[in-house]
Amino acid sequence: MGMNCRNCVAGVAHCHGTLIQHHGHRPECTEPDCDNPELILHSLVIDCDAVGCDCAQQTEERLAV
């Protein structure tokens, strides 16, 4: 017996990936098939700093110039 996703079974729009929120940039999803990186569709959301992204630093540097 396999495990079934409750949202898949119910036909609810959702994504199994993790949404990565960037500072001042569009969010991205870890699922390659996800074409709609909206917060409401993702159960797992993390800040890009958690994956070593330096976009916050880049944004600060751009604003300082």
CHARMM internal coordinates of N, CA and C (Angstrom, degrees):
IC EDIT
DIST 1 N 1 CA 1.4391
DIST 1 CA 1 C 1.5285
ANGL 1 N 1 CA 1 C 108.48
DIST 1 C 2 N 1.3166
ANGL 1 CA 1 C 2 N 116.27
DIHE 1 N 1 CA 1 C 2 N 123.42
DIST 2 N 2 CA 1.4569
ANGL 1 C 2 N 2 CA 120.59
DIHE 1 CA 1 C 2 N 2 CA -179.66
DIST 2 CA 2 C 1.5202
ANGL 2 N 2 CA 2 C 111.32
DIHE 1 C 2 N 2 CA 2 C -91.83
DIST 2 C 3 N 1.3237
ANGL 2 CA 2 C 3 N 114.95
DIHE 2 N 2 CA 2 C 3 N 163.08
DIST 3 N 3 CA 1.4650
ANGL 2 C 3 N 3 CA 119.88
DIHE 2 CA 2 C 3 N 3 CA 177.49
DIST 3 CA 3 C 1.5210
ANGL 3 N 3 CA 3 C 108.79
DIHE 2 C 3 N 3 CA 3 C -87.07
DIST 3 C 4 N 1.3169
ANGL 3 CA 3 C 4 N 116.83
DIHE 3 N 3 CA 3 C 4 N 136.89
DIST 4 N 4 CA 1.4500
ANGL 3 C 4 N 4 CA 121.45
DIHE 3 CA 3 C 4 N 4 CA 177.91
DIST 4 CA 4 C 1.5150
ANGL 4 N 4 CA 4 C 110.20
DIHE 3 C 4 N 4 CA 4 C -114.14
DIST 4 C 5 N 1.3085
ANGL 4 CA 4 C 5 N 115.65
DIHE 4 N 4 CA 4 C 5 N 140.39
DIST 5 N 5 CA 1.4544
ANGL 4 C 5 N 5 CA 121.20
DIHE 4 CA 4 C 5 N 5 CA 176.64
DIST 5 CA 5 C 1.5301
ANGL 5 N 5 CA 5 C 108.11
DIHE 4 C 5 N 5 CA 5 C -73.78
DIST 5 C 6 N 1.3018
ANGL 5 CA 5 C 6 N 116.06
DIHE 5 N 5 CA 5 C 6 N 129.12
DIST 6 N 6 CA 1.4701
ANGL 5 C 6 N 6 CA 121.78
DIHE 5 CA 5 C 6 N 6 CA -178.92
DIST 6 CA 6 C 1.5237
ANGL 6 N 6 CA 6 C 110.97
DIHE 5 C 6 N 6 CA 6 C -59.15
DIST 6 C 7 N 1.3401
ANGL 6 CA 6 C 7 N 117.44
DIHE 6 N 6 CA 6 C 7 N -40.59
DIST 7 N 7 CA 1.4599
ANGL 6 C 7 N 7 CA 120.44
DIHE 6 CA 6 C 7 N 7 CA 179.95
DIST 7 CA 7 C 1.5284
ANGL 7 N 7 CA 7 C 112.08
DIHE 6 C 7 N 7 CA 7 C -70.46
DIST 7 C 8 N 1.3290
ANGL 7 CA 7 C 8 N 117.31
DIHE 7 N 7 CA 7 C 8 N -36.00
DIST 8 N 8 CA 1.4628
ANGL 7 C 8 N 8 CA 120.49
DIHE 7 CA 7 C 8 N 8 CA 176.54
DIST 8 CA 8 C 1.5296
ANGL 8 N 8 CA 8 C 110.17
DIHE 7 C 8 N 8 CA 8 C -63.42
DIST 8 C 9 N 1.3174
ANGL 8 CA 8 C 9 N 116.02
DIHE 8 N 8 CA 8 C 9 N -46.53
DIST 9 N 9 CA 1.4654
ANGL 8 C 9 N 9 CA 121.25
DIHE 8 CA 8 C 9 N 9 CA -179.55
DIST 9 CA 9 C 1.5260
ANGL 9 N 9 CA 9 C 110.43
DIHE 8 C 9 N 9 CA 9 C -61.40
DIST 9 C 10 N 1.3409
ANGL 9 CA 9 C 10 N 117.29
DIHE 9 N 9 CA 9 C 10 N -39.52
DIST 10 N 10 CA 1.4654
ANGL 9 C 10 N 10 CA 121.98
DIHE 9 CA 9 C 10 N 10 CA -178.02
DIST 10 CA 10 C 1.5291
ANGL 10 N 10 CA 10 C 112.72
DIHE 9 C 10 N 10 CA 10 C -81.36
DIST 10 C 11 N 1.3292
ANGL 10 CA 10 C 11 N 117.76
DIHE 10 N 10 CA 10 C 11 N -9.83
DIST 11 N 11 CA 1.4599
ANGL 10 C 11 N 11 CA 120.99
DIHE 10 CA 10 C 11 N 11 CA -179.30
DIST 11 CA 11 C 1.5238
ANGL 11 N 11 CA 11 C 113.25
DIHE 10 C 11 N 11 CA 11 C 75.05
DIST 11 C 12 N 1.3298
ANGL 11 CA 11 C 12 N 116.72
DIHE 11 N 11 CA 11 C 12 N 25.16
DIST 12 N 12 CA 1.4639
ANGL 11 C 12 N 12 CA 122.03
DIHE 11 CA 11 C 12 N 12 CA -179.75
DIST 12 CA 12 C 1.5278
ANGL 12 N 12 CA 12 C 109.66
DIHE 11 C 12 N 12 CA 12 C -85.13
DIST 12 C 13 N 1.3385
ANGL 12 CA 12 C 13 N 116.62
DIHE 12 N 12 CA 12 C 13 N 135.90
DIST 13 N 13 CA 1.4650
ANGL 12 C 13 N 13 CA 120.84
DIHE 12 CA 12 C 13 N 13 CA 177.87
DIST 13 CA 13 C 1.5232
ANGL 13 N 13 CA 13 C 109.36
DIHE 12 C 13 N 13 CA 13 C -65.39
DIST 13 C 14 N 1.3250
ANGL 13 CA 13 C 14 N 116.06
DIHE 13 N 13 CA 13 C 14 N 126.39
DIST 14 N 14 CA 1.4620
ANGL 13 C 14 N 14 CA 121.64
DIHE 13 CA 13 C 14 N 14 CA -179.51
DIST 14 CA 14 C 1.5181
ANGL 14 N 14 CA 14 C 109.46
DIHE 13 C 14 N 14 CA 14 C -165.91
DIST 14 C 15 N 1.3240
ANGL 14 CA 14 C 15 N 116.03
DIHE 14 N 14 CA 14 C 15 N 173.94
DIST 15 N 15 CA 1.4618
ANGL 14 C 15 N 15 CA 121.26
DIHE 14 CA 14 C 15 N 15 CA 177.60
DIST 15 CA 15 C 1.5182
ANGL 15 N 15 CA 15 C 108.58
DIHE 14 C 15 N 15 CA 15 C -135.02
DIST 15 C 16 N 1.3195
ANGL 15 CA 15 C 16 N 116.66
DIHE 15 N 15 CA 15 C 16 N 143.38
DIST 16 N 16 CA 1.4600
ANGL 15 C 16 N 16 CA 122.38
DIHE 15 CA 15 C 16 N 16 CA 179.70
DIST 16 CA 16 C 1.5260
ANGL 16 N 16 CA 16 C 112.23
DIHE 15 C 16 N 16 CA 16 C -88.48
DIST 16 C 17 N 1.3144
ANGL 16 CA 16 C 17 N 117.04
DIHE 16 N 16 CA 16 C 17 N -4.89
DIST 17 N 17 CA 1.4609
ANGL 16 C 17 N 17 CA 120.65
DIHE 16 CA 16 C 17 N 17 CA -179.31
DIST 17 CA 17 C 1.5161
ANGL 17 N 17 CA 17 C 112.72
DIHE 16 C 17 N 17 CA 17 C -84.31
DIST 17 C 18 N 1.3156
ANGL 17 CA 17 C 18 N 115.41
DIHE 17 N 17 CA 17 C 18 N 179.10
DIST 18 N 18 CA 1.4562
ANGL 17 C 18 N 18 CA 122.85
DIHE 17 CA 17 C 18 N 18 CA 176.59
DIST 18 CA 18 C 1.5151
ANGL 18 N 18 CA 18 C 108.54
DIHE 17 C 18 N 18 CA 18 C -104.47
DIST 18 C 19 N 1.3170
ANGL 18 CA 18 C 19 N 116.51
DIHE 18 N 18 CA 18 C 19 N 130.29
DIST 19 N 19 CA 1.4575
ANGL 18 C 19 N 19 CA 121.43
DIHE 18 CA 18 C 19 N 19 CA 178.13
DIST 19 CA 19 C 1.5201
ANGL 19 N 19 CA 19 C 108.33
DIHE 18 C 19 N 19 CA 19 C -86.52
DIST 19 C 20 N 1.3223
ANGL 19 CA 19 C 20 N 116.62
DIHE 19 N 19 CA 19 C 20 N 127.68
DIST 20 N 20 CA 1.4625
ANGL 19 C 20 N 20 CA 121.90
DIHE 19 CA 19 C 20 N 20 CA 179.16
DIST 20 CA 20 C 1.5263
ANGL 20 N 20 CA 20 C 107.59
DIHE 19 C 20 N 20 CA 20 C -105.24
DIST 20 C 21 N 1.3331
ANGL 20 CA 20 C 21 N 115.71
DIHE 20 N 20 CA 20 C 21 N 116.02
DIST 21 N 21 CA 1.4640
ANGL 20 C 21 N 21 CA 121.89
DIHE 20 CA 20 C 21 N 21 CA -179.93
DIST 21 CA 21 C 1.5184
ANGL 21 N 21 CA 21 C 109.05
DIHE 20 C 21 N 21 CA 21 C -86.83
DIST 21 C 22 N 1.3410
ANGL 21 CA 21 C 22 N 116.36
DIHE 21 N 21 CA 21 C 22 N 124.03
DIST 22 N 22 CA 1.4615
ANGL 21 C 22 N 22 CA 122.13
DIHE 21 CA 21 C 22 N 22 CA 177.89
DIST 22 CA 22 C 1.5236
ANGL 22 N 22 CA 22 C 109.89
DIHE 21 C 22 N 22 CA 22 C -102.47
DIST 22 C 23 N 1.3183
ANGL 22 CA 22 C 23 N 116.79
DIHE 22 N 22 CA 22 C 23 N 155.13
DIST 23 N 23 CA 1.4620
ANGL 22 C 23 N 23 CA 123.05
DIHE 22 CA 22 C 23 N 23 CA 179.02
DIST 23 CA 23 C 1.5286
ANGL 23 N 23 CA 23 C 109.16
DIHE 22 C 23 N 23 CA 23 C -80.48
DIST 23 C 24 N 1.3057
ANGL 23 CA 23 C 24 N 116.39
DIHE 23 N 23 CA 23 C 24 N 107.33
DIST 24 N 24 CA 1.4582
ANGL 23 C 24 N 24 CA 120.21
DIHE 23 CA 23 C 24 N 24 CA 177.08
DIST 24 CA 24 C 1.5119
ANGL 24 N 24 CA 24 C 114.83
DIHE 23 C 24 N 24 CA 24 C 75.95
DIST 24 C 25 N 1.3143
ANGL 24 CA 24 C 25 N 118.13
DIHE 24 N 24 CA 24 C 25 N 10.42
DIST 25 N 25 CA 1.4671
ANGL 24 C 25 N 25 CA 122.14
DIHE 24 CA 24 C 25 N 25 CA 179.29
DIST 25 CA 25 C 1.5203
ANGL 25 N 25 CA 25 C 108.98
DIHE 24 C 25 N 25 CA 25 C -129.71
DIST 25 C 26 N 1.2997
ANGL 25 CA 25 C 26 N 115.57
DIHE 25 N 25 CA 25 C 26 N 165.27
DIST 26 N 26 CA 1.4562
ANGL 25 C 26 N 26 CA 121.41
DIHE 25 CA 25 C 26 N 26 CA 179.05
DIST 26 CA 26 C 1.5309
ANGL 26 N 26 CA 26 C 110.56
DIHE 25 C 26 N 26 CA 26 C -65.07
DIST 26 C 27 N 1.3285
ANGL 26 CA 26 C 27 N 117.50
DIHE 26 N 26 CA 26 C 27 N 138.61
DIST 27 N 27 CA 1.4611
ANGL 26 C 27 N 27 CA 119.34
DIHE 26 CA 26 C 27 N 27 CA 176.65
DIST 27 CA 27 C 1.5235
ANGL 27 N 27 CA 27 C 111.02
DIHE 26 C 27 N 27 CA 27 C -66.09
DIST 27 C 28 N 1.3244
ANGL 27 CA 27 C 28 N 116.05
DIHE 27 N 27 CA 27 C 28 N 157.44
DIST 28 N 28 CA 1.4596
ANGL 27 C 28 N 28 CA 120.10
DIHE 27 CA 27 C 28 N 28 CA 176.86
DIST 28 CA 28 C 1.5187
ANGL 28 N 28 CA 28 C 109.29
DIHE 27 C 28 N 28 CA 28 C -131.96
DIST 28 C 29 N 1.3248
ANGL 28 CA 28 C 29 N 115.58
DIHE 28 N 28 CA 28 C 29 N 155.51
DIST 29 N 29 CA 1.4547
ANGL 28 C 29 N 29 CA 121.64
DIHE 28 CA 28 C 29 N 29 CA -178.46
DIST 29 CA 29 C 1.5213
ANGL 29 N 29 CA 29 C 109.59
DIHE 28 C 29 N 29 CA 29 C -112.42
DIST 29 C 30 N 1.3252
ANGL 29 CA 29 C 30 N 115.92
DIHE 29 N 29 CA 29 C 30 N 149.10
DIST 30 N 30 CA 1.4608
ANGL 29 C 30 N 30 CA 120.82
DIHE 29 CA 29 C 30 N 30 CA 179.63
DIST 30 CA 30 C 1.5203
ANGL 30 N 30 CA 30 C 112.42
DIHE 29 C 30 N 30 CA 30 C -78.06
DIST 30 C 31 N 1.3208
ANGL 30 CA 30 C 31 N 118.26
DIHE 30 N 30 CA 30 C 31 N -13.55
DIST 31 N 31 CA 1.4655
ANGL 30 C 31 N 31 CA 121.66
DIHE 30 CA 30 C 31 N 31 CA 177.67
DIST 31 CA 31 C 1.5226
ANGL 31 N 31 CA 31 C 109.23
DIHE 30 C 31 N 31 CA 31 C -84.33
DIST 31 C 32 N 1.3119
ANGL 31 CA 31 C 32 N 118.77
DIHE 31 N 31 CA 31 C 32 N 122.90
DIST 32 N 32 CA 1.4620
ANGL 31 C 32 N 32 CA 120.46
DIHE 31 CA 31 C 32 N 32 CA -178.59
DIST 32 CA 32 C 1.5308
ANGL 32 N 32 CA 32 C 113.53
DIHE 31 C 32 N 32 CA 32 C -63.76
DIST 32 C 33 N 1.3167
ANGL 32 CA 32 C 33 N 118.16
DIHE 32 N 32 CA 32 C 33 N -25.88
DIST 33 N 33 CA 1.4619
ANGL 32 C 33 N 33 CA 121.27
DIHE 32 CA 32 C 33 N 33 CA -179.01
DIST 33 CA 33 C 1.5210
ANGL 33 N 33 CA 33 C 113.56
DIHE 32 C 33 N 33 CA 33 C -87.22
DIST 33 C 34 N 1.3159
ANGL 33 CA 33 C 34 N 118.55
DIHE 33 N 33 CA 33 C 34 N -3.93
DIST 34 N 34 CA 1.4658
ANGL 33 C 34 N 34 CA 121.73
DIHE 33 CA 33 C 34 N 34 CA -178.19
DIST 34 CA 34 C 1.5248
ANGL 34 N 34 CA 34 C 108.71
DIHE 33 C 34 N 34 CA 34 C -77.32
DIST 34 C 35 N 1.3230
ANGL 34 CA 34 C 35 N 115.60
DIHE 34 N 34 CA 34 C 35 N 117.28
DIST 35 N 35 CA 1.4585
ANGL 34 C 35 N 35 CA 119.49
DIHE 34 CA 34 C 35 N 35 CA 179.52
DIST 35 CA 35 C 1.5296
ANGL 35 N 35 CA 35 C 111.89
DIHE 34 C 35 N 35 CA 35 C -110.99
DIST 35 C 36 N 1.3261
ANGL 35 CA 35 C 36 N 116.69
DIHE 35 N 35 CA 35 C 36 N 10.39
DIST 36 N 36 CA 1.4576
ANGL 35 C 36 N 36 CA 121.10
DIHE 35 CA 35 C 36 N 36 CA -177.66
DIST 36 CA 36 C 1.5279
ANGL 36 N 36 CA 36 C 110.25
DIHE 35 C 36 N 36 CA 36 C -138.27
DIST 36 C 37 N 1.3345
ANGL 36 CA 36 C 37 N 117.68
DIHE 36 N 36 CA 36 C 37 N 77.81
DIST 37 N 37 CA 1.4620
ANGL 36 C 37 N 37 CA 119.77
DIHE 36 CA 36 C 37 N 37 CA -175.96
DIST 37 CA 37 C 1.5309
ANGL 37 N 37 CA 37 C 113.14
DIHE 36 C 37 N 37 CA 37 C -76.20
DIST 37 C 38 N 1.3261
ANGL 37 CA 37 C 38 N 116.49
DIHE 37 N 37 CA 37 C 38 N 68.37
DIST 38 N 38 CA 1.4592
ANGL 37 C 38 N 38 CA 121.68
DIHE 37 CA 37 C 38 N 38 CA 177.23
DIST 38 CA 38 C 1.5194
ANGL 38 N 38 CA 38 C 109.75
DIHE 37 C 38 N 38 CA 38 C -102.91
DIST 38 C 39 N 1.2990
ANGL 38 CA 38 C 39 N 115.92
DIHE 38 N 38 CA 38 C 39 N 144.82
DIST 39 N 39 CA 1.4643
ANGL 38 C 39 N 39 CA 122.39
DIHE 38 CA 38 C 39 N 39 CA -178.17
DIST 39 CA 39 C 1.5184
ANGL 39 N 39 CA 39 C 112.11
DIHE 38 C 39 N 39 CA 39 C -57.09
DIST 39 C 40 N 1.3030
ANGL 39 CA 39 C 40 N 117.71
DIHE 39 N 39 CA 39 C 40 N -42.10
DIST 40 N 40 CA 1.4643
ANGL 39 C 40 N 40 CA 122.01
DIHE 39 CA 39 C 40 N 40 CA -174.23
DIST 40 CA 40 C 1.5346
ANGL 40 N 40 CA 40 C 112.78
DIHE 39 C 40 N 40 CA 40 C -64.03
DIST 40 C 41 N 1.3181
ANGL 40 CA 40 C 41 N 118.39
DIHE 40 N 40 CA 40 C 41 N -24.99
DIST 41 N 41 CA 1.4617
ANGL 40 C 41 N 41 CA 121.72
DIHE 40 CA 40 C 41 N 41 CA -177.39
DIST 41 CA 41 C 1.5239
ANGL 41 N 41 CA 41 C 113.50
DIHE 40 C 41 N 41 CA 41 C -87.05
DIST 41 C 42 N 1.3135
ANGL 41 CA 41 C 42 N 118.13
DIHE 41 N 41 CA 41 C 42 N -7.28
DIST 42 N 42 CA 1.4563
ANGL 41 C 42 N 42 CA 121.99
DIHE 41 CA 41 C 42 N 42 CA -174.35
DIST 42 CA 42 C 1.5284
ANGL 42 N 42 CA 42 C 112.30
DIHE 41 C 42 N 42 CA 42 C -116.88
DIST 42 C 43 N 1.3203
ANGL 42 CA 42 C 43 N 116.43
DIHE 42 N 42 CA 42 C 43 N 130.49
DIST 43 N 43 CA 1.4636
ANGL 42 C 43 N 43 CA 120.94
DIHE 42 CA 42 C 43 N 43 CA 176.71
DIST 43 CA 43 C 1.5178
ANGL 43 N 43 CA 43 C 110.71
DIHE 42 C 43 N 43 CA 43 C -81.94
DIST 43 C 44 N 1.3129
ANGL 43 CA 43 C 44 N 116.07
DIHE 43 N 43 CA 43 C 44 N -28.96
DIST 44 N 44 CA 1.4671
ANGL 43 C 44 N 44 CA 121.27
DIHE 43 CA 43 C 44 N 44 CA -177.86
DIST 44 CA 44 C 1.5214
ANGL 44 N 44 CA 44 C 109.36
DIHE 43 C 44 N 44 CA 44 C -109.37
DIST 44 C 45 N 1.3398
ANGL 44 CA 44 C 45 N 116.11
DIHE 44 N 44 CA 44 C 45 N 120.41
DIST 45 N 45 CA 1.4606
ANGL 44 C 45 N 45 CA 121.98
DIHE 44 CA 44 C 45 N 45 CA -179.20
DIST 45 CA 45 C 1.5230
ANGL 45 N 45 CA 45 C 107.43
DIHE 44 C 45 N 45 CA 45 C -134.12
DIST 45 C 46 N 1.3360
ANGL 45 CA 45 C 46 N 116.13
DIHE 45 N 45 CA 45 C 46 N 129.90
DIST 46 N 46 CA 1.4632
ANGL 45 C 46 N 46 CA 120.54
DIHE 45 CA 45 C 46 N 46 CA 178.35
DIST 46 CA 46 C 1.5207
ANGL 46 N 46 CA 46 C 109.91
DIHE 45 C 46 N 46 CA 46 C -131.15
DIST 46 C 47 N 1.3155
ANGL 46 CA 46 C 47 N 115.58
DIHE 46 N 46 CA 46 C 47 N 159.18
DIST 47 N 47 CA 1.4488
ANGL 46 C 47 N 47 CA 121.93
DIHE 46 CA 46 C 47 N 47 CA 174.66
DIST 47 CA 47 C 1.5297
ANGL 47 N 47 CA 47 C 107.96
DIHE 46 C 47 N 47 CA 47 C -81.52
DIST 47 C 48 N 1.3023
ANGL 47 CA 47 C 48 N 117.17
DIHE 47 N 47 CA 47 C 48 N 145.62
DIST 48 N 48 CA 1.4680
ANGL 47 C 48 N 48 CA 120.46
DIHE 47 CA 47 C 48 N 48 CA -176.10
DIST 48 CA 48 C 1.5274
ANGL 48 N 48 CA 48 C 112.80
DIHE 47 C 48 N 48 CA 48 C -63.16
DIST 48 C 49 N 1.3229
ANGL 48 CA 48 C 49 N 117.63
DIHE 48 N 48 CA 48 C 49 N -23.13
DIST 49 N 49 CA 1.4693
ANGL 48 C 49 N 49 CA 120.39
DIHE 48 CA 48 C 49 N 49 CA 176.52
DIST 49 CA 49 C 1.5245
ANGL 49 N 49 CA 49 C 111.47
DIHE 48 C 49 N 49 CA 49 C -58.85
DIST 49 C 50 N 1.3407
ANGL 49 CA 49 C 50 N 116.52
DIHE 49 N 49 CA 49 C 50 N -29.47
DIST 50 N 50 CA 1.4642
ANGL 49 C 50 N 50 CA 121.32
DIHE 49 CA 49 C 50 N 50 CA -178.46
DIST 50 CA 50 C 1.5217
ANGL 50 N 50 CA 50 C 112.29
DIHE 49 C 50 N 50 CA 50 C -67.01
DIST 50 C 51 N 1.3362
ANGL 50 CA 50 C 51 N 117.46
DIHE 50 N 50 CA 50 C 51 N -21.54
DIST 51 N 51 CA 1.4618
ANGL 50 C 51 N 51 CA 120.42
DIHE 50 CA 50 C 51 N 51 CA 179.88
DIST 51 CA 51 C 1.5289
ANGL 51 N 51 CA 51 C 111.88
DIHE 50 C 51 N 51 CA 51 C -109.81
DIST 51 C 52 N 1.3410
ANGL 51 CA 51 C 52 N 116.12
DIHE 51 N 51 CA 51 C 52 N 14.05
DIST 52 N 52 CA 1.4556
ANGL 51 C 52 N 52 CA 120.25
DIHE 51 CA 51 C 52 N 52 CA 174.54
DIST 52 CA 52 C 1.5132
ANGL 52 N 52 CA 52 C 115.21
DIHE 51 C 52 N 52 CA 52 C 83.34
DIST 52 C 53 N 1.3101
ANGL 52 CA 52 C 53 N 118.27
DIHE 52 N 52 CA 52 C 53 N 17.16
DIST 53 N 53 CA 1.4679
ANGL 52 C 53 N 53 CA 121.47
DIHE 52 CA 52 C 53 N 53 CA 178.79
DIST 53 CA 53 C 1.5303
ANGL 53 N 53 CA 53 C 108.56
DIHE 52 C 53 N 53 CA 53 C -75.70
DIST 53 C 54 N 1.3102
ANGL 53 CA 53 C 54 N 116.57
DIHE 53 N 53 CA 53 C 54 N 143.09
DIST 54 N 54 CA 1.4613
ANGL 53 C 54 N 54 CA 119.71
DIHE 53 CA 53 C 54 N 54 CA -179.42
DIST 54 CA 54 C 1.5270
ANGL 54 N 54 CA 54 C 112.34
DIHE 53 C 54 N 54 CA 54 C -111.97
DIST 54 C 55 N 1.3310
ANGL 54 CA 54 C 55 N 117.95
DIHE 54 N 54 CA 54 C 55 N 25.22
DIST 55 N 55 CA 1.4646
ANGL 54 C 55 N 55 CA 119.77
DIHE 54 CA 54 C 55 N 55 CA -177.16
DIST 55 CA 55 C 1.5284
ANGL 55 N 55 CA 55 C 111.91
DIHE 54 C 55 N 55 CA 55 C -66.02
DIST 55 C 56 N 1.3210
ANGL 55 CA 55 C 56 N 119.34
DIHE 55 N 55 CA 55 C 56 N -28.87
DIST 56 N 56 CA 1.4701
ANGL 55 C 56 N 56 CA 121.27
DIHE 55 CA 55 C 56 N 56 CA 177.16
DIST 56 CA 56 C 1.5286
ANGL 56 N 56 CA 56 C 109.17
DIHE 55 C 56 N 56 CA 56 C -64.24
DIST 56 C 57 N 1.3135
ANGL 56 CA 56 C 57 N 116.70
DIHE 56 N 56 CA 56 C 57 N -42.65
DIST 57 N 57 CA 1.4663
ANGL 56 C 57 N 57 CA 121.36
DIHE 56 CA 56 C 57 N 57 CA 178.43
DIST 57 CA 57 C 1.5235
ANGL 57 N 57 CA 57 C 110.47
DIHE 56 C 57 N 57 CA 57 C -64.91
DIST 57 C 58 N 1.3219
ANGL 57 CA 57 C 58 N 117.17
DIHE 57 N 57 CA 57 C 58 N -42.30
DIST 58 N 58 CA 1.4687
ANGL 57 C 58 N 58 CA 121.46
DIHE 57 CA 57 C 58 N 58 CA 178.69
DIST 58 CA 58 C 1.5196
ANGL 58 N 58 CA 58 C 111.32
DIHE 57 C 58 N 58 CA 58 C -62.24
DIST 58 C 59 N 1.3449
ANGL 58 CA 58 C 59 N 116.69
DIHE 58 N 58 CA 58 C 59 N -40.35
DIST 59 N 59 CA 1.4534
ANGL 58 C 59 N 59 CA 120.98
DIHE 58 CA 58 C 59 N 59 CA 179.27
DIST 59 CA 59 C 1.5285
ANGL 59 N 59 CA 59 C 110.46
DIHE 58 C 59 N 59 CA 59 C -64.66
DIST 59 C 60 N 1.3265
ANGL 59 CA 59 C 60 N 117.57
DIHE 59 N 59 CA 59 C 60 N -43.65
DIST 60 N 60 CA 1.4563
ANGL 59 C 60 N 60 CA 121.68
DIHE 59 CA 59 C 60 N 60 CA 178.31
DIST 60 CA 60 C 1.5307
ANGL 60 N 60 CA 60 C 111.03
DIHE 59 C 60 N 60 CA 60 C -61.71
DIST 60 C 61 N 1.3340
ANGL 60 CA 60 C 61 N 117.31
DIHE 60 N 60 CA 60 C 61 N -40.78
DIST 61 N 61 CA 1.4588
ANGL 60 C 61 N 61 CA 121.61
DIHE 60 CA 60 C 61 N 61 CA -179.86
DIST 61 CA 61 C 1.5284
ANGL 61 N 61 CA 61 C 110.88
DIHE 60 C 61 N 61 CA 61 C -65.75
DIST 61 C 62 N 1.3370
ANGL 61 CA 61 C 62 N 116.51
DIHE 61 N 61 CA 61 C 62 N -39.72
DIST 62 N 62 CA 1.4608
ANGL 61 C 62 N 62 CA 120.63
DIHE 61 CA 61 C 62 N 62 CA 178.74
DIST 62 CA 62 C 1.5225
ANGL 62 N 62 CA 62 C 111.55
DIHE 61 C 62 N 62 CA 62 C -65.10
DIST 62 C 63 N 1.3276
ANGL 62 CA 62 C 63 N 116.84
DIHE 62 N 62 CA 62 C 63 N -39.09
DIST 63 N 63 CA 1.4579
ANGL 62 C 63 N 63 CA 120.66
DIHE 62 CA 62 C 63 N 63 CA -179.48
DIST 63 CA 63 C 1.5185
ANGL 63 N 63 CA 63 C 111.68
DIHE 62 C 63 N 63 CA 63 C -71.94
DIST 63 C 64 N 1.3276
ANGL 63 CA 63 C 64 N 117.79
DIHE 63 N 63 CA 63 C 64 N -26.26
DIST 64 N 64 CA 1.4585
ANGL 63 C 64 N 64 CA 122.16
DIHE 63 CA 63 C 64 N 64 CA -178.97
DIST 64 CA 64 C 1.5255
ANGL 64 N 64 CA 64 C 112.30
DIHE 63 C 64 N 64 CA 64 C -74.99
DIST 64 C 65 N 1.3162
ANGL 64 CA 64 C 65 N 117.37
DIHE 64 N 64 CA 64 C 65 N -19.92
DIST 65 N 65 CA 1.4744
ANGL 64 C 65 N 65 CA 120.71
DIHE 64 CA 64 C 65 N 65 CA -176.21
DIST 65 CA 65 C 1.4933
ANGL 65 N 65 CA 65 C 111.63
DIHE 64 C 65 N 65 CA 65 C -79.99
END
COOR INIT
IC SEED 1 N 1 CA 1 C
IC BUILD
